[in-house]
Amino acid sequence: MDIQQLAQQFWQEGYIVLENFFDDQLMDEYNQLILEHYGVNPDWEHTDEFISKSAVEVIPWFPYREDKPYFDGIDKDKRFNEITDALLTDGWQNLYCMMMFSKAGSKGQAWHQDCPPEDQKKFNLNRLVYTHDITDETGGEIVVMPQAHKAGVLPVGKPHDDLEGQLVFQPKKGTVIFLHGHCFHRVMPVKRDRISSNFRAVPMGTPEDITDVCVYRNMRYRFSTSEVIEERN
């Protein structure tokens, strides 16, 4: 694995996909831990307005905020963090670890940017880890627009409509995706219960609330106050 080549690819495309990064045994263990947390019928954690307008139906869990460092096998993995070092060369820090659960039959996630792109130096780095296979049967494929981290703001439009040039990925168990927070991305509708995890990091000096405002094709939304702060038409 040529880490410098991966870094070059990341800054060119806005993402890199690394298959078979974590072994099956660790992924199976973590997948079970996550399922046990959510239980059979977890409750929604977003407002009805947000779910309706954003076409997002994802239930987050932040285990480290609950003093549950269950996932140090990922968080402290040497290769995982060496790649992060190569992508964020001026230093970085963990933002948070977020587990994401989508119920069967839910909408997935509409096109979005994790944080406003107007300042190119202020962004988050998604480090997505898949603890089970994403397949035709599960749905929930991740869709990425290459090089969109350099394209400015996500264009206005219908939340889930295809964009020309988009790429669709079905990550397998153990896959890691490093994804720039300004890069346009979405998750397709979910057919079976779906889990993914995000070990988010930020360049050193980035505000801790960098992901509080998310850009969608039809709005900007502030999570801390649960409000639409801009309608985009």
Buried (B, 14 or more C-beta within 10 A) or exposed (E): EEEEEBBEBBBEBBBBBBEEBBEEEBBBBBBEBBBEBBEEEEEEEBEEEBBEBBBBBBBEBEBBEEEEEBBEBBBEBEEBBEBBEBBBEEEBEBBBBBBBBBBEEBBBBBBBBBBBBEEEEBBBBBBBBBBBBBBEEBBBBBBBBBBBBBBEBBEEEEBBEEBEEBBEBBBBBBBBBBBBBBBBBBBBBBBBBBBBBBBBBBBEEBEEEBBBBBBBBBBBBBBEEEEBEEEBE
